Amino acid sequence: MRLRVALIAGVGAASIWACLSETPRPSPPSLVVALSKTQVRSPDTLRVTVTARDPDGIDSVWVTVDSLRKGDDAFLRETMVDTFAFTIRSGANEQRQLSVRVEARDLAGFRSSLDTSVRLVP
């Protein structure tokens, strides 16, 4: 009888502790972006360095500059750092800014994105 009461009390205490403990929640990858320049000319080269982190593992990362899109597989690493080079085409001076979009997907399928832009100067 005492063993049964002790066992029930132990299971009850463990259940309460499990409810109160913090469990990690799945979330999208965190992204950090570094641009080689804040202003580009036409023609020019823009390098975009992306750092993506996720405890579930990064599946892939994509960068889009204007309408050019490049990507890379991370092979499920928790942290991926990669640099993508984009050639800014001749005659792009009709625009004032070029949009830059960075996206990452983790193993669980969560996606995150960051949007920024670079100024196009004559």
C-alpha positions as CSV (number, residue, x, y, z in Angstrom):
1,M,0.0,0.0,0.0
2,R,2.8,2.5,0.9
3,L,4.6,1.6,-2.4
4,R,1.4,2.4,-4.3
5,V,0.9,5.8,-2.6
6,A,4.6,6.7,-3.1
7,L,4.3,5.7,-6.8
8,I,1.2,7.7,-7.3
9,A,2.7,10.7,-5.6
10,G,5.9,10.4,-7.7
11,V,3.9,10.2,-10.9
12,G,1.8,13.2,-9.9
13,A,4.9,15.3,-9.1
14,A,6.5,14.4,-12.4
15,S,3.3,15.4,-14.2
16,I,3.2,18.8,-12.5
17,W,6.9,19.4,-13.3
18,A,6.3,18.5,-16.9
19,C,3.5,21.0,-17.3
20,L,5.6,23.8,-15.7
21,S,8.8,23.2,-17.6
22,E,9.6,25.3,-20.7
23,T,9.7,23.2,-23.8
24,P,11.2,24.5,-27.0
25,R,8.7,25.6,-29.6
26,P,9.2,25.1,-33.3
27,S,9.9,28.4,-35.0
28,P,11.1,29.7,-38.4
29,P,14.9,30.1,-39.0
30,S,16.6,33.3,-37.8
31,L,18.2,35.3,-40.6
32,V,21.0,37.9,-40.6
33,V,21.9,39.6,-43.9
34,A,25.0,41.6,-44.8
35,L,25.2,43.6,-48.1
36,S,28.6,44.4,-49.6
37,K,27.3,47.8,-50.6
38,T,24.3,50.0,-49.8
39,Q,24.6,51.7,-53.2
40,V,25.3,50.1,-56.6
41,R,25.9,51.3,-60.1
42,S,24.9,49.8,-63.4
43,P,26.7,47.6,-64.2
44,D,28.1,46.5,-60.8
45,T,28.3,43.4,-58.5
46,L,26.4,43.1,-55.2
47,R,27.4,40.4,-52.7
48,V,24.8,39.3,-50.2
49,T,26.0,37.3,-47.2
50,V,23.3,35.3,-45.4
51,T,23.5,33.7,-42.0
52,A,20.6,31.3,-41.2
53,R,20.2,29.5,-37.9
54,D,17.7,26.9,-36.7
55,P,18.0,24.1,-34.1
56,D,16.0,21.8,-36.4
57,G,18.5,22.2,-39.2
58,I,18.4,24.5,-42.3
59,D,17.0,23.0,-45.5
60,S,17.8,25.8,-47.9
61,V,18.4,29.5,-48.4
62,W,17.4,31.7,-51.3
63,V,18.3,35.3,-52.2
64,T,16.5,37.4,-54.8
65,V,18.0,40.7,-56.1
66,D,15.6,42.5,-58.4
67,S,14.4,39.5,-60.5
68,L,17.6,37.4,-60.2
69,R,17.2,34.4,-57.8
70,K,19.9,32.2,-56.4
71,G,19.8,29.5,-53.7
72,D,21.8,26.8,-51.9
73,D,21.1,23.7,-49.8
74,A,22.3,23.7,-46.2
75,F,22.2,19.9,-45.8
76,L,20.4,20.3,-42.5
77,R,23.2,22.2,-40.7
78,E,22.0,24.2,-37.7
79,T,23.9,27.3,-39.0
80,M,24.6,28.2,-42.6
81,V,26.7,31.1,-43.8
82,D,26.8,31.7,-47.5
83,T,27.6,34.6,-49.9
84,F,25.7,35.1,-53.1
85,A,27.1,37.4,-55.9
86,F,24.7,39.2,-58.2
87,T,25.7,41.1,-61.3
88,I,23.7,44.3,-61.7
89,R,22.8,44.6,-65.4
90,S,23.7,47.5,-67.6
91,G,20.8,49.9,-68.1
92,A,19.2,49.3,-64.7
93,N,19.4,53.1,-64.1
94,E,15.7,53.5,-64.7
95,Q,15.0,52.3,-61.2
96,R,16.0,54.1,-58.0
97,Q,16.2,50.9,-55.8
98,L,16.7,47.2,-56.2
99,S,14.8,45.0,-53.9
100,V,16.7,42.3,-52.0
101,R,14.8,39.4,-50.5
102,V,16.3,36.6,-48.4
103,E,14.4,33.4,-47.5
104,A,15.2,30.3,-45.5
105,R,13.4,27.1,-44.8
106,D,14.1,24.6,-41.9
107,L,13.7,20.9,-41.7
108,A,10.2,21.3,-40.1
109,G,9.1,23.3,-43.1
110,F,9.0,26.7,-41.4
111,R,10.0,29.6,-43.6
112,S,11.4,33.0,-42.7
113,S,12.2,36.0,-44.9
114,L,13.8,39.4,-44.8
115,D,13.3,42.2,-47.3
116,T,15.6,45.2,-47.9
117,S,16.9,47.2,-50.8
118,V,20.0,48.8,-52.2
119,R,20.1,52.3,-53.8
120,L,20.9,52.4,-57.5
121,V,23.1,55.4,-58.3
122,P,24.2,56.8,-61.7
